[in-house]
Amino acid sequence: MVDTSDPGAQAKAPNPEEKWTVEKVLSIHYWTPSLVSFRTTRASGFRFTPGHYARLALGSDEALVWRPYSLVSATDDDYLEFIAVLVPGGAFSQHLAKLAVGDAIKVDKACFGFLTVNQLAPGRDLWLLASGTGIGPFLSIVRDPAVWQAFEHLIVVHGVRHSADLAYREDFTALARQPLLAGARATLSYFPAITREPGASQLSGRIPQLLANGRLEQAANLPLSLADSRVMVCGNPDMAFEVRQHLSALGFATGRRGVPGQMAFEKYW
């Protein structure tokens, strides 16, 4: 669960100090005044699967504020990267807004989540549907060489209100032009969907609407089918709920009790 907006949400903090490491902030990038990504050092023993999230803590030792954030970095990067929205009055956001290069941040040694490719049954096409900061874990996923061998088509859709909110747009378009590794099986298509700037993108409208009216399939030139398509969704609860309803009506299911499914979800608020 990626927590980017609820000022009152409280993630359970690890108790003994040995359950986390203290990392140093390496860089901070503001996409907009309220949309920020940042990199930290990475403990040598930290391991994760693309799509996982980690718990971070800021504040004094007497009053630490913990929040879960999806990992944007690739598994072989020597740093950890995260993206967040600064929420007015948010307990974590108040500390994050003051963060500077060189500052300390605590990172839980464990990572979590079910937004991973291994939750999906084998398929041909991998659809990655994100709104807002939900795009973060998908960059980690498409930077995994195994994903480029497991699928023939990778389709990334990023729904935002304004073009300035298209974090990592250049990263995705660069990967689309040049595959992650020579001889990769897959091709990557990246589609921004901007809702409040008419004409700013090929797709305009919320992702659930684009699914319902078939415009998403038309843009990708691929059918969304139970046999061939696998769908991962990361975004706000309303978007995730509507997409789940649409896909469920087509027979898509999430993995259960070790049985891989055709769709996987992560939501944030």
Secondary structure, DSSP 8 states (H G I E B T S, - for coil): -B-SS-TT------SSGGGEEEEEEEEEEEEETTEEEEEEE--TT----TT-EEEEEES-TTS-EEEEEE--S-TT-SEEEEEEE--TT-HHHHHHTT--TT-EEEEEEEEE-S-SGGGB---SEEEEEEEGGGGHHHHHHHT-HHHHHH-SEEEEEEEESSGGG-TTHHHHHHHHHS-SSTT-S-EEEEEEEESSSTTSSSB-S-HHHHHHTSHHHHHHT----TTTEEEEEEE-HHHHHHHHHHHHHTT--B-BTTB-BSEEEEEB-
